[in-house]
Amino acid sequence: MATNPSNPYVDMLVQAGMAVDKATAKVAQMKEYYMTKKGMTDPKDIDRQLHIDIVRLATVLASTKEVQGIVIGFSELRDTNDYQRKQSLAKYTADPDEAVDSGSVAVIGGKPTALDTRKFLDKEETQENPNFGKALPVVMQRSIYIFTNGALMMAYGNQKVELGMLYKFRGSISKKGNLTLSSQVAPIPLGKVDAKQLYAEFRKYADKASESMGLADVFKAPAKTFIIVEGYIGDSGESRNGGSHIVLMADGVMKGIRTFFRAPEMTEDVTGIPQSTTVLVFGKTGDMKDQRDPTKVDRIINGVGIVRSAESSLIERAPKEKEEMDALLFE
């Protein structure tokens, strides 16, 4: 479709996939912003800034896709290369010569340094790794779980997000359907969603998902099984090593399961859910040594997401009332 030849910025955005009317409006919007918000008056300065920003926008549009979805969980931010780094350095400790000869470690400035051993960035071996043979970089990343179009999508990035918030994301989608978020543009928050509606919609998804199971079945599932389970909160609090935890309970199941959420950013949301509130939790099963008897292990859930119903079936107690109840229970 032909565009105004006198406006190359509109053409650039159209070639990147934006509709002509939106591209025209975007260019006008940016010019207005420079003049009214930034106080720019020199046409040359305005054109230079417009050039910089439109090229950046066009690059992002051409290389990414837009996804709108609700954040319902995320992991803690961590270095994704930490495990490989520790493995390489352990190999060096066991046999320095072998580690150096194999190319997994180099001694730089008298200090053993783990090297990036990946020749390619993809399994198809089509994208060469420019960092191959160099020091293994620190790559901070988290998994973000997005509920979009009635399904659960996993995204990867280092962006800070908020539970229950609807976002507009940009990134590249893998063959498996996972989203790698663009580092050039931050997720755009579009507003908090209604808790009751979100719970109803995610419940529909959970009812059909193969990962869903009852709380009693969680005790029987193999460790590291990804699960979705419904229950109610028996207790909650902040964990000593950061993050938060709940005791997930269910009618007819006497023993609750401790569920840990390791992302510190989720703590306020998790601990703020009243006792007895019904929730849908997802994450992986795990085992933890019993603190009272190290010969025994307790089943736990390493949670990454939680969707709460809008209401609790119990009245939330004031601090003084809780103290009175604790005194009655534990006297």
N, C-alpha and C positions, 0 to 999 in steps of 0.2 A: 504494500500500500504506500503510495507516495505521500511524503510529508513536506512541510515547508522547507525548501532548500536553503533558506536564509537562516535557519535555526538548526545547526548541526547537533545541538544537545538533545533536541527532540528526536532527531534521527537515530542518535546513539541509543537512547532508551528504547525506542521502537525495535531496533535491531536486537536488543537484549530481551525482548518479549513483552514490553509494556504497550498497552493500547495507546493510540495516537492522542486521544483526548486526555488520558491520564498523564501521558508524557508532557503534553503542552501545559497542563495545569501544574505539574510538578516543577517544571522549569520556572514558571511564573511565581509559584509559591516560594521557591528558593531565593529568587531575586528580591521578592518582597521581604523575606526574612533578613537578608543581608542589609537592606536599607533601613528597615524599621527596628530590628532587634540589635543589629551589630553597628548601626550608624555609618555604614559604608556609603560614600557618595561618588567616588571616582569610578567611572565606567570600566576602566582597565582593571582596577582592584576587584570589582564585582565579577567581571568576566573570568579573571584568573581563579577566583574562589569557586565560581560556578563550574569551571573546567575541572578542577580538582574533585569536587563533590559528585558531579555527574559521572565522571569516569569511574569513581569508586562505586557508585550505585549500579552502574551498568555492569561492572565486573561481577558484583554480587548476584545480580539478577540472572546473568547469563550462566553462572556456575552453580546455582543453588535452586531449591524449590521451597515454596512456602507451605508450612503446616500450621494449622491452628488446633490447639488442644489444651486440655486442662492438666496441670501438674498434680499428680496424686501420690508421688513418691520420688525419692532420690537417695543416692548413697552418699557417703562422706567423700570429700575431695581428697584424692590420694595420687601419689606418683605411680603411674602405670608401669614404669620401668623398674620399680623398686625390687620386685622379685627377681628379675633377670640380673640386676646389679648384684644382689646378695649371692645368687648362685655362682656368678662369675668370680666374685671375690673369694667365695668359699673354695672354689676350684683352685684358685691361686694359692690359698693357704695350704691346701693339700699337696699341690705339685706346681710350684711357680713356673718351672720350665715348660711344662705341658700347657699351662694356661696361656703363657705368652706365645708359644709356638702355634697354638690353635687359633690365635687371633681374638680370643675373648677378653684378654687383659693386656694392657701395656703399662710399663712403669714410666710415669711422667713426673719429672721433678722429684724423683726418689719415692714416689707414692704409687702403689698399684691402682690403676683406673680401669673400670669395666668399659668395654668397647661395644659399639652397636654392631651386632653380627648379622643383622637382616640385610640381605642383598636386595630384597624387593619389599615393597609396602603392602602388596596384595597377594592373595593366594594364587591368583592366575599368573603371577610373575610378569606383569606388564608394566608396573610402576617401579622403576629403580629407586633405591633408597639413597638420597644424596648424602646421608650421614653415615653410610656404611664404613666401618673401620675407624670411625672417630669416637670420641668419648660419648658414652651413653647419656643422652640428655634427660633432664628432669621434665616429665610431662604430667602436669597436674590435671586430673580429669575426674569426672563423676558420671554415674549412670543416672539418667533422668527418665522417669516413667510418665508418659503422656497418654491421657485418655482422649482419643480422637476418632470421630466417626463410628462410635460404638465399639471401638477396639483398643487394645493396649499396645502402645508403641514405645520402644526403648530408644532413647537418644543419648549421645555422648558429647560432653563438652565440659568446660570449666566455669560456665556461667552460674550466677547465683539466681535461684528461683524460689518461689513461695508456694506452699501447698494450697490447693484449692483455687489457684489463679488461672484464668484463661490467658494464654499467650499466643502471639503470632511468632513462629519460629522460622528461621531460614537455615537450610543446610542441604547436604547431599544424602540421598537415600540409597542404601546398599541393596544388593540382590535379596538379602534376607529381610528387607523392610525396615532396617534400623536407620536412624537419622543421626548423622554426624553434623553437629551444629557449626555454623559458620563462625569463625573467630573475628570476622570483620564487622558483624552487626549483632548487637545484643537482642535477646528476646524482648518483644514489645508486650507489656502487660495490657490486657483488655478489660480487666475487672474480675472481681471475685464472683464465683458462681454460687447459685443457691444450693446449700448443703443437702436439702431434702431431694431435690431433683437429681443432683450428682449421684447420691447414694442409690436412688431408684434405677438410674441408667447403668451404673457400674454393676449393680446387683443382677441386672438382665444379662450383662456380659459374663459375670461370674457363674451364673446358673448353667451356662452352656460351655464354659471353658474346661478343657481336659485337666487343667491344673487344680481345679477346685476340689476340696474334700472337707469332710467334717472334722471337728477338733479331735475326736477319738481316733480317726485315721492318721492324724499327724504323728501320733506316738508310734505308729507302725511303719511309716514311710522311711525309705533309706535316707541317710544323711545327705545333705546338699541337693535335696529335691526342691524344685521351685513349686510353691503352692500358693493357692488363694483360699483363705479360710474365714468363715464368719463366726463371731462370738461376741461376748460383751466384756467390758473392762472391769476386772476385779480390783485392780490397784495400778498405780503408775507412779513414776518418779524419775529423777535424774540419775544417770549411771555414774559411778565413780570415775570411770575412765573416759568420760565425755559422752554426749548423746543422752538417750532416754530409754525407758523400758516400760512395758505394761505386763500385767498378768492377764492373759486371755483365757476366758472361761466360756463354758457352754452348758445349757440345760442338759441334765442327764450325764454329764461328765464331771466326776468329782474333782479330779486334779486339773489345775490350770497349767498353762504353758507360758513361761517367761519369754517375752518377745522384745528383742533389743533393736533399737533404731540408732545407728552410730553417727548419723549426720547431726552435728550440734544445732544446725539451723532448724531442725524439726522439733527440737526439745519443747519449745513453748507451745506449739500446736498439739503435740502428743500429750504432754502433761496437763494441758488445759481441757482435755475431754473428760467430762464427769464420769464418776463410777457408774457402772451398769449400762452405759451407753453401748448400743450395738454398733459394731464396726466390722468392716471387711479389711483384712490384713493380707499382704502378700510379701513373700520373701523366700528364703531357703531354710530348710530344716537343718538343725545342727545338734550337737551334743556337748554338754559342759559337765565337768567334774562336780559332784556334789560337794559343797563347801564343808559340810559336816562329816561326810564320809567319802574320802578320795577314791575309794574302790568302786563307788557307784557313779553313774552318769545320769544327768537329767536331760530330757529332750527340750530343746529351745527352738525358737524361730529367729533367724537373723533377718529382721524386717527391713524392707526398703520402701514400703508404701502402706498407707492407711486411709480409708475412706469411712467417715463416721456418719451415722444416721443423724438426723436433725435434733433429736431429743433423747434424753435419758429417761429410763423408766423410774428412776429414783430421784428424790429431791436432793439437789446438791447441798451438802452440809456446810455451814459456816465453820471457820476454824475452831471456835469454842465448842461447837457441837461435835466436831470430829474428835477433839480432845476428850470429851465426855464419853464418846463411843469407844475410843481406844482404851480408856481407863476401865470401862465395863468389860471389854473383851479380854484384856490382858492382866486384870487384877489377880 
